[in-house]
Amino acid sequence: MAAAHILRKSKSDVDMTEGNIVRHIVSFAFPLLIGNIFQQLYNTVDTWVVGNYVSNEAFSAVGTVGPIINMLIGFFMGLSSGAGVVISQYYGAKRPEKVHDAVHTAIVMTLVLGVIFTGAGILMIPAMLNLMKTPAEVMPESSAYLTIYFAGILGLMLYNMGSGILRAVGDSKRPFYFLVVSAVLNTVLDLVFVLAFDMGVRGVALATVIAQGTSALLILITLMRSESCIRLFLRDLHISWVMIGKIVRVGIPAAIQMAITSFSNIFVQSYINHFGADCMSGWTAYSKIDQFILLPVQSVALASTTFVGQNLGINRVERAKKGVRTALGIGTVATVLIMIPVMIFAPQLVAFFNSKQEVVAYGTLLLRRILPCYVLVCFNQIYAGALRGSGNSRAPMVIMLCSFVVFRQCYLYIMANFIANEIIPIAMGYPAGWLVCSAAMMLYFRRVGFSRGRIVEDVELAGNSGEAEALEEAEEEQPGAAL
């Protein structure tokens, strides 16, 4: 029964080893972009609801736990990217039996880790809140929110893993649809639990868990009904230690990098706090806007991961490189198009979050000084996505940790203590890290390229290389087939 489904191709799957490169990347990235916008919007709903309808302590509690949740989400997103890379390479290599094996192993791994994360997370809540020096008056609400959140963390993990599986075969639309459903449900339940049932911060946390569980259920149903090689059969769930090794090899470095980078932002915040409440509020407004500015290039970077993975699976190295150049062009243009209106309307955008004159002044200053540097982000994000797509996530991990954590902390310490302890020189620690990371990533990519980290065995690549070269030559003869 399983084999009959493995050999079919779903209409939602997209084979990126053939066809127009620009169209593939844009059509893949656009649903991701819209989905990420919804993700950001519904992440702010919890804060908005408790800030307007509960209490100041509840508002602080939801805001305080942000770094903990971001660190957890970042870690598992990195790990699920490992499964996505493995699946995309085998999908590109036309090895459906390997895809089938990887999908079922990834789901079992998620279930096991879900149990571990739930238990360990709940047990570590007091230690994590104490490490962050959470005020005593906020501690009960923060602890209640995190306890409910960790109790339902499996839903978030299953959604991220399932959406990673779908994206690996070129389907970024259905994860977007499910995210919209989750966002709307979360908003409605927030208002119901808080306003109708007066559940306070516990109601907000419960709404988030239910919304995440719903998106996970939709993903699992989609996988179980799929007609392609990613179809999930409950009776086939098992652990393949070979596949676990491949997933971990790619996923763990990405997971460590994302988690540590998120955690290090706590220390960056301490430098900003030195300049007082108005500056802190201006920085908060800048950070909210920053999250939306980065969404297009992050979506394009994820598209490049899948594109590179599928094409290297069939040994189409030159097409994979063209995909990286195309992604860089698209990401840079999109970033510039966003930067211009944000710089023009910076005061109005900051005032949307906080209209106090001093806060608007700080936020506008930060936006207009840092915005021109966002082009640098395009290079480090897209090169990192491409390298992960090739199966090489160790190099991006090392480069990003050295740039975003080690270099940035050294820069901030030297700037604050020996050179210019002022807000703009301190804030420029972010662009300085982007510059170092982009230069190192570009140098590494040009010297090493896709020569390390492939998932598909060399014998499979050798067997497909002649066919791949013939396909590339045929594609070059088609106008508009590639850049």
Buried (B, 14 or more C-beta within 10 A) or exposed (E): EEEEBBEEBBEBBBBBBBBBBBEBBBBBBBBBBBBBBBBBBBBBBBBBBBBEBBEEBBBBBBBBBBBBBBBBBBBBBBBBBBBBBBBBBBBBBBBBEBBBBBBBBBBBBBBEBBEEBBEEBBEBBEEBBEEBEBEEEBBEBBBBBBBBBBBBBBBBBBBBBBBBBBBBBBBBBBBBBBBBBBBEBBBEBBBEBBEEEEBBBBBBBBBBBBBBBBBBBBBBEBBEEBBBBBBBBEEBEEEBEEBBEBBBBBBBBBBBBBBBBBBBBBEBBEBBEEBEEBBBBBBBBBBBBBBBBBBBBBBBBBBBBBBBBBBBBBBBBBBBBBBBBBBBBBBBEBBEEBBEEBBEBBBEBBBEBBEBEBBBBBBBBBBBBBBEBBBBBBBBBBBBBBBBBBBBBBBBBBBBBBBBBEBBBEBBEEBBEEEEEEBEBBBBBBBBBBBBBBBBBBEBBEEBBBEEBBBBEEEBBEEBBEEBBEBBEEBEEEEEBBE
